[in-house]
Amino acid sequence: MWKKILVLVIVLLAVGAGIFFWGMSLSNEPVKVIQAQLAAIDNNDFATAYGYLAPQIRSDMPLEQYRGFIEQHSALLKGQHASFPFRQLYWRGGTFVFERGHMPRLNPAYLTDTLHADRDLNNVALIRGTLVAPSGESTRVRYLLMQEEDVRTGKDHWVIYDFALGKW
């Protein structure tokens, strides 16, 4: 009897670990997009950094306005260290939450309002973390990304729909 319970516990732990690591690998792609954008900012390549934004965001915020925002916050955004411990994925109708420590949940209305409520919450990533500038100043940062089809290649890729400094 105890052996059967032990085997069941081990199987459940293995399945749980597999799901966790599968989910972490899913959330790595949106984080790579954020890190690539931050690297472009660090290299003063504003056009490349701007290209990681969703087309809807780029139509609302011209490149020069985006560049002004980046330059206004350059003490924090350039040469920074980034950590993204909180990752929430809405993936094909399900929700996966991966985090270290306790961070407050966002109101679901934020997601539907930001995505204009006409979008499914499929293939959406909410990534929250901390940026630490070389001066040691740190601030919270929040990104909302969505997977979209690239019209040129026909492949899905992650784009940034929203970002906020100083917020989780």
Backbone bond lengths (Angstrom), bond angles and torsions (degrees), N, CA, C in turn:
res aa  C-N    CA-C-N  psi(-1)  N-CA   C-N-CA  omega(-1)  CA-C   N-CA-C  phi
1 M - - - 1.453 - - 1.526 111.15 -
2 W 1.352 116.68 -48.58 1.465 120.29 -178.94 1.519 111.35 -65.38
3 K 1.322 115.97 -33.73 1.463 119.45 179.16 1.522 110.80 -65.53
4 K 1.335 115.94 -40.13 1.462 119.84 178.36 1.522 110.81 -64.52
5 I 1.319 117.52 -41.37 1.468 121.42 178.48 1.517 109.77 -64.70
6 L 1.325 117.23 -43.28 1.462 121.45 179.15 1.527 110.95 -62.25
7 V 1.311 117.29 -43.49 1.462 121.44 178.02 1.527 110.07 -62.63
8 L 1.325 117.40 -43.34 1.458 121.72 178.48 1.524 110.89 -61.16
9 V 1.326 117.33 -44.82 1.467 121.47 178.90 1.529 110.14 -61.66
10 I 1.318 117.58 -44.24 1.464 121.39 179.89 1.529 110.89 -63.22
11 V 1.330 116.62 -42.92 1.467 120.58 178.69 1.531 110.06 -63.01
12 L 1.332 117.88 -44.76 1.466 121.08 179.33 1.521 111.55 -63.08
13 L 1.319 116.99 -41.46 1.471 120.50 176.99 1.525 111.41 -63.24
14 A 1.313 116.77 -41.46 1.471 120.70 178.90 1.526 110.99 -64.39
15 V 1.321 116.79 -43.67 1.467 120.39 177.87 1.528 110.26 -63.46
16 G 1.324 117.13 -44.77 1.460 120.96 178.37 1.518 112.02 -60.99
17 A 1.329 117.50 -43.13 1.467 121.18 178.11 1.524 110.54 -64.45
18 G 1.326 116.85 -39.96 1.464 120.28 178.45 1.511 111.87 -62.82
19 I 1.322 117.10 -44.06 1.463 121.03 178.09 1.525 110.27 -63.50
20 F 1.335 117.24 -42.88 1.459 120.99 179.83 1.525 110.95 -60.21
21 F 1.337 117.39 -49.72 1.458 120.00 -177.69 1.521 111.85 -69.47
22 W 1.322 117.98 -32.80 1.460 120.72 174.22 1.529 109.65 -63.42
23 G 1.320 116.81 -45.07 1.461 121.07 178.40 1.517 112.24 -63.65
24 M 1.333 117.11 -39.98 1.463 119.96 177.87 1.525 110.33 -62.79
25 S 1.325 116.95 -39.22 1.466 118.63 179.58 1.526 110.45 -67.07
26 L 1.337 118.09 -35.50 1.458 120.82 175.38 1.526 111.40 -62.54
27 S 1.332 116.53 -39.29 1.465 119.69 -177.03 1.515 112.74 -80.66
28 N 1.327 118.74 -9.13 1.461 120.29 178.33 1.524 112.26 -68.94
29 E 1.323 117.94 -34.38 1.467 120.43 -178.19 1.536 112.24 -62.66
30 P 1.336 119.93 -47.97 1.467 118.17 177.23 1.534 112.38 -62.58
31 V 1.328 117.16 -35.99 1.463 120.32 178.90 1.527 109.89 -65.53
32 K 1.334 117.56 -37.08 1.467 120.35 177.16 1.527 111.27 -62.70
33 V 1.328 117.35 -35.80 1.467 120.77 177.30 1.531 109.71 -64.28
34 I 1.323 116.99 -45.09 1.465 121.07 178.47 1.526 109.87 -61.23
35 Q 1.328 117.26 -46.03 1.459 120.86 -179.41 1.525 111.47 -64.03
36 A 1.331 117.33 -37.14 1.462 120.62 177.28 1.529 110.54 -66.09
37 Q 1.333 116.67 -39.82 1.459 119.41 177.99 1.532 110.39 -64.70
38 L 1.331 116.92 -43.50 1.462 120.30 178.74 1.527 111.47 -64.10
39 A 1.323 117.23 -36.62 1.470 120.58 176.98 1.528 110.58 -65.50
40 A 1.322 117.32 -40.36 1.463 120.68 177.42 1.535 110.39 -63.74
41 I 1.318 117.04 -40.95 1.470 120.78 176.79 1.520 109.75 -61.92
42 D 1.311 116.93 -43.68 1.461 121.77 179.89 1.526 111.24 -60.60
43 N 1.331 117.21 -31.19 1.467 122.57 -180.00 1.527 112.86 -93.36
44 N 1.337 117.18 11.99 1.474 123.05 -178.59 1.528 112.24 58.27
45 D 1.304 118.08 26.75 1.455 122.58 177.51 1.530 107.70 -97.51
46 F 1.319 115.05 76.11 1.463 121.03 -174.03 1.528 112.46 -66.56
47 A 1.330 116.83 -33.81 1.469 119.28 -179.98 1.533 110.96 -64.21
48 T 1.333 116.86 -41.59 1.467 119.98 178.29 1.523 110.12 -67.20
49 A 1.334 117.12 -44.68 1.467 120.99 178.87 1.530 110.03 -59.71
50 Y 1.304 116.96 -41.69 1.463 123.25 178.96 1.529 110.96 -63.02
51 G 1.330 116.85 -34.23 1.456 122.16 -179.02 1.514 114.03 -64.98
52 Y 1.336 118.11 -17.47 1.464 120.91 177.99 1.533 112.04 -80.38
53 L 1.314 116.99 -9.37 1.467 120.71 178.24 1.529 109.80 -79.76
54 A 1.311 116.20 149.80 1.465 121.64 177.40 1.530 109.44 -63.19
55 P 1.326 117.17 148.31 1.468 120.24 179.54 1.531 113.02 -53.50
56 Q 1.335 117.28 -36.72 1.463 120.06 179.56 1.530 111.15 -64.01
57 I 1.322 117.25 -37.33 1.457 121.27 179.24 1.521 109.69 -70.06
58 R 1.333 116.17 -42.30 1.469 119.59 179.61 1.526 111.31 -64.04
59 S 1.334 117.46 -33.21 1.466 118.86 178.49 1.525 111.82 -71.00
60 D 1.357 116.97 -27.13 1.467 120.98 177.98 1.526 113.28 -87.69
61 M 1.338 117.29 -21.27 1.456 121.67 -176.07 1.532 108.68 -131.33
62 P 1.316 117.87 103.54 1.463 119.96 178.51 1.531 111.24 -61.34
63 L 1.328 115.63 158.03 1.461 121.50 -178.45 1.525 111.86 -54.09
64 E 1.311 117.86 -41.93 1.476 120.00 -178.10 1.531 111.66 -65.74
65 Q 1.321 117.44 -36.11 1.461 120.35 176.01 1.527 110.19 -66.42
66 Y 1.330 116.57 -41.91 1.459 121.23 176.99 1.524 110.10 -62.21
67 R 1.310 116.63 -45.32 1.468 121.15 179.02 1.528 110.26 -60.08
68 G 1.320 117.88 -41.46 1.463 121.60 177.53 1.522 111.68 -61.09
69 F 1.333 116.39 -41.95 1.464 120.33 177.48 1.520 110.31 -61.31
70 I 1.329 116.81 -45.79 1.465 121.14 -179.07 1.522 110.05 -63.15
71 E 1.328 117.07 -45.05 1.465 120.02 -179.41 1.525 111.15 -64.98
72 Q 1.322 117.37 -34.98 1.466 121.52 177.65 1.526 111.12 -63.41
73 H 1.330 117.09 -32.49 1.458 122.05 -177.96 1.535 112.02 -110.47
74 S 1.331 116.91 22.70 1.462 120.65 -173.94 1.524 113.11 -63.34
75 A 1.327 118.49 -29.10 1.467 120.20 179.24 1.521 110.82 -61.21
76 L 1.306 116.21 -29.95 1.458 120.72 179.82 1.525 111.96 -93.31
77 L 1.327 116.66 -40.49 1.458 120.56 -170.29 1.528 114.40 -82.20
78 K 1.325 117.60 -22.77 1.466 119.22 -178.01 1.518 110.52 -97.67
79 G 1.320 115.87 133.00 1.454 121.55 177.92 1.514 113.56 70.07
80 Q 1.305 116.35 24.31 1.461 121.81 -174.96 1.521 112.58 -85.86
81 H 1.308 114.17 164.91 1.466 122.45 168.80 1.523 105.97 -110.10
82 A 1.315 117.02 130.57 1.466 121.15 -176.60 1.518 110.40 -116.08
83 S 1.316 114.99 140.45 1.460 122.03 176.65 1.529 107.44 -134.50
84 F 1.320 116.61 130.46 1.464 121.61 -177.90 1.524 110.49 -125.91
85 P 1.329 117.43 75.14 1.462 120.05 -176.35 1.526 114.39 -77.56
86 F 1.324 117.69 -20.99 1.466 119.48 -177.60 1.513 108.89 -104.22
87 R 1.316 116.31 121.27 1.460 122.09 -179.78 1.520 108.47 -135.87
88 Q 1.294 115.16 122.45 1.461 120.75 178.60 1.521 106.72 -121.25
89 L 1.321 116.20 124.30 1.458 121.56 -177.09 1.512 109.93 -117.39
90 Y 1.314 116.01 131.44 1.458 122.25 169.55 1.519 104.19 -104.77
91 W 1.327 115.74 106.33 1.457 120.00 -169.79 1.512 109.81 -126.31
92 R 1.311 116.14 110.99 1.467 122.51 177.10 1.523 112.84 49.64
93 G 1.329 114.27 49.14 1.455 120.11 175.48 1.512 115.61 88.97
94 G 1.325 117.91 -10.00 1.461 120.45 179.26 1.522 110.57 -109.90
95 T 1.297 116.06 168.42 1.456 120.83 178.38 1.515 108.67 -124.49
96 F 1.324 116.05 129.97 1.452 122.10 174.59 1.516 107.29 -118.90
97 V 1.318 117.48 133.49 1.456 121.85 178.21 1.521 107.56 -122.07
98 F 1.318 116.21 124.70 1.455 122.08 178.96 1.514 107.13 -124.69
99 E 1.305 117.00 121.76 1.448 118.85 -179.37 1.511 110.66 -154.83
100 R 1.324 114.26 155.83 1.458 121.72 170.23 1.527 104.76 -112.66
101 G 1.296 116.51 131.24 1.452 118.89 -176.69 1.510 110.67 78.97
102 H 1.315 116.58 -173.91 1.458 120.90 -177.74 1.522 109.40 -112.20
103 M 1.311 116.58 125.07 1.453 121.85 176.10 1.515 107.72 -128.70
104 P 1.317 116.89 145.24 1.466 119.22 -177.41 1.525 112.11 -66.92
105 R 1.307 115.99 145.70 1.460 122.09 176.64 1.521 108.87 -78.85
106 L 1.317 115.22 148.23 1.458 119.85 175.54 1.520 109.91 -84.69
107 N 1.282 115.11 152.69 1.458 121.43 174.04 1.530 108.00 -65.28
108 P 1.317 119.11 129.36 1.475 120.27 179.23 1.526 113.16 -57.03
109 A 1.325 117.87 -23.79 1.464 120.54 178.24 1.528 111.16 -62.64
110 Y 1.347 117.27 -30.32 1.468 120.06 177.42 1.519 110.26 -57.94
111 L 1.329 116.27 -45.31 1.457 119.75 -178.67 1.517 111.87 -64.83
112 T 1.316 117.17 -48.57 1.461 119.28 -177.21 1.529 110.89 -69.50
113 D 1.341 118.04 -35.10 1.465 119.72 177.51 1.522 110.91 -67.41
114 T 1.328 116.76 -44.42 1.458 120.71 -178.88 1.518 111.36 -66.33
115 L 1.306 116.39 -36.43 1.463 120.53 179.58 1.526 111.42 -91.31
116 H 1.317 116.42 12.89 1.463 124.01 174.83 1.518 114.21 63.50
117 A 1.332 116.92 21.57 1.467 125.20 171.51 1.523 114.92 58.65
118 D 1.334 118.05 -6.53 1.454 118.61 179.19 1.524 111.28 -97.57
119 R 1.315 116.17 2.21 1.456 121.08 -178.55 1.520 109.75 -105.17
120 D 1.306 115.92 145.50 1.458 119.85 171.65 1.512 109.23 -69.44
121 L 1.304 115.96 152.85 1.453 119.58 172.80 1.527 109.06 -89.63
122 N 1.305 115.70 46.57 1.457 122.04 175.31 1.510 108.52 -103.54
123 N 1.321 115.30 136.19 1.457 121.39 178.03 1.527 111.53 59.68
124 V 1.331 114.56 47.67 1.457 122.95 177.67 1.520 107.80 -119.18
125 A 1.326 116.43 137.98 1.460 121.14 178.65 1.524 109.40 -124.39
126 L 1.311 115.94 130.44 1.454 122.83 173.04 1.527 105.68 -109.30
127 I 1.316 116.49 115.28 1.457 122.33 -175.61 1.530 107.69 -119.23
128 R 1.334 115.02 126.01 1.462 119.63 177.82 1.518 109.19 -126.88
129 G 1.326 114.96 144.95 1.453 118.73 -179.51 1.507 111.99 -168.05
130 T 1.318 114.47 -154.45 1.460 121.58 -175.58 1.521 109.48 -135.25
131 L 1.325 115.86 137.31 1.457 122.43 171.07 1.522 107.29 -106.98
132 V 1.317 116.64 132.67 1.458 121.67 177.64 1.520 107.40 -119.50
133 A 1.338 116.62 117.55 1.453 122.70 -179.73 1.525 109.78 -75.39
134 P 1.336 117.29 161.46 1.470 120.13 176.97 1.530 112.70 -56.02
135 S 1.323 116.97 -27.20 1.469 120.60 178.80 1.523 112.10 -73.17
136 G 1.320 116.92 -10.80 1.462 121.29 -177.41 1.513 113.05 97.76
137 E 1.328 117.50 -10.28 1.470 121.64 177.27 1.526 108.55 -65.81
138 S 1.319 115.75 134.27 1.468 118.73 178.45 1.518 109.54 -125.11
139 T 1.305 114.28 152.23 1.455 120.41 176.44 1.522 108.98 -147.74
140 R 1.299 113.82 152.29 1.459 120.38 175.98 1.512 108.97 -77.27
141 V 1.312 114.86 152.71 1.458 120.42 178.56 1.529 108.56 -143.14
142 R 1.312 114.87 146.21 1.466 120.94 -179.88 1.532 108.13 -132.15
143 Y 1.305 115.64 133.44 1.463 121.95 176.58 1.521 108.94 -125.81
144 L 1.307 115.54 142.18 1.456 122.51 171.26 1.523 106.52 -120.60
145 L 1.312 116.12 120.35 1.458 121.54 -178.82 1.518 109.81 -120.71
146 M 1.327 114.96 154.73 1.456 120.54 176.94 1.516 108.67 -137.59
147 Q 1.302 115.52 144.39 1.447 119.90 177.52 1.518 108.70 -87.06
148 E 1.329 115.37 126.22 1.461 121.11 -179.74 1.515 109.80 -130.90
149 E 1.307 115.24 161.22 1.458 119.87 177.12 1.522 109.62 -82.34
150 D 1.316 116.38 131.61 1.453 122.34 174.96 1.526 107.04 -79.06
151 V 1.323 117.13 119.29 1.466 120.26 -175.17 1.522 112.05 -65.31
152 R 1.335 117.22 -26.58 1.468 119.74 -179.73 1.525 112.11 -75.81
153 T 1.341 116.57 -41.99 1.469 119.75 -174.55 1.522 113.26 -102.40
154 G 1.328 117.63 -20.30 1.457 121.48 -176.45 1.516 113.29 79.21
155 K 1.342 117.62 2.40 1.459 121.69 -179.92 1.524 109.92 -98.61
156 D 1.327 114.90 152.41 1.461 119.97 176.79 1.523 110.05 -76.47
157 H 1.336 115.34 144.81 1.455 121.39 174.81 1.525 108.34 -148.62
158 W 1.321 117.30 159.27 1.458 122.60 -178.63 1.524 109.72 -89.45
159 V 1.335 116.07 136.60 1.465 122.41 175.26 1.527 108.82 -129.00
160 I 1.318 115.19 153.00 1.460 121.40 -178.27 1.525 109.00 -88.18
161 Y 1.329 115.60 120.30 1.462 121.22 179.02 1.531 112.04 -94.27
162 D 1.304 116.26 -28.57 1.464 119.18 -177.73 1.520 107.79 -158.71
163 F 1.334 115.66 148.08 1.445 120.81 173.77 1.522 107.43 -149.81
164 A 1.300 115.53 149.30 1.462 119.86 -179.34 1.514 109.06 -147.38
165 L 1.305 116.70 128.95 1.456 121.94 173.92 1.515 108.84 -87.35
166 G 1.312 116.08 141.74 1.465 120.38 177.65 1.505 114.29 81.57
167 K 1.333 117.00 8.49 1.473 120.02 -178.14 1.511 110.68 -131.81
168 W 1.315 115.10 152.04 1.456 122.64 169.99 1.493 106.47 -121.65
